[in-house]
Structures are given as structure tokens and as C-alpha cells.
Amino acid sequence: MSGFGPRAAQLAGRVGDGYVTTTPDAELIETFRKAGGADKPVQAGYKVCWGTDDEKCIEIAHRTWANEGLPGELAQTLPSPRHFEQASTLVTADSTWDAIAYGDDVGRHIEAFRPYAEAGVDAVHVSQIGGAHDATNIEGFFAFYASKVLPRLRDIAAR
């Protein structure tokens, strides 16, 4: 069950098979666990834009997924796609640099996931922004994560 606030985390703990979030919020995860989710999985989603040109990655991420930079719970309260489009105009390209992991700097990608491990998330589902039709390369993304990012994340999770 997806949830973004304390009441949703409590409900997920009571009736859900697990908890899905987009933020590494240890308090919400603890709320979920105490409400009946102690033995249930916690999963999160995180978007990245892998590529060899940082500026192109930011341009793609901002153009195709600006709403990733919306503050707080705003993205969970907007009632229609038109409202997402309107709210996304408030997100600047400059703010995208801080909102996602981008480029091919392994450390940047690792550090983006460390808070999820520290908060107690069991699994993070990674979404590549862009694709083969853009300057990003989906095969390159998978190779980068398989050979450089995932081995280091497994080491962090094992600690």
C-alpha cells in the first residue's frame, strides 16, 4: 500500500501487504512497522537519469519529469494531469540538479540511495528517466547499474 503521511503509514501497517513510499522517511517507516508492518516489506521508488552528459541528463529529466521536484506531498494531492503540468512549471531546471541522481558519477548514484538504506527501506525500484529515444541510453543505464552501482549498494545493504 502506498502512503505519504502518518495516517497512510498506519493504515498500510494494519491492512497492507507492505508499504511503498518515494521518500526515505524513517519516521513513516517506523509508524508503518509499529502499526502491524513489522514483518512486511517496505519498498520505494526513485528516478535517475543516467548518461555521459550531465547537462543533457538534467535537460531530459526537467523536460520529462519536472514534477519530481515538487515539494512535500503536493504531487500526491493534485487531482488531474493538467494540475501536474501547471505545478511542474514552478520547478526550475536548476532545482533538478538537486532532485535526482544523474550522469555517470557512481558516487552520486550511490549517495542518492544511502538514505533509503538508512531509513530501513527493503527494496528501491529505480526508474531511468528518458530512454533510447533520448540522448540517454537504456542499455548503458542497465550496464552502469549492474557493474558499478548495484555491487556497491549491496555492500551498503549488507552492513
Secondary structure as UniProt FT lines:
FT   HELIX           6..15
FT   STRAND          19..21
FT   HELIX           26..32
FT   HELIX           33..37
FT   TURN            38..39
FT   STRAND          42..49
FT   HELIX           54..65
FT   HELIX           66..69
FT   TURN            72..73
FT   HELIX           74..77
FT   HELIX           81..88
FT   TURN            89..90
FT   HELIX           93..99
FT   STRAND          101..102
FT   TURN            103..104
FT   HELIX           106..119
FT   STRAND          123..128
FT   TURN            132..133
FT   HELIX           138..144
FT   HELIX           145..149
FT   HELIX           150..158
//
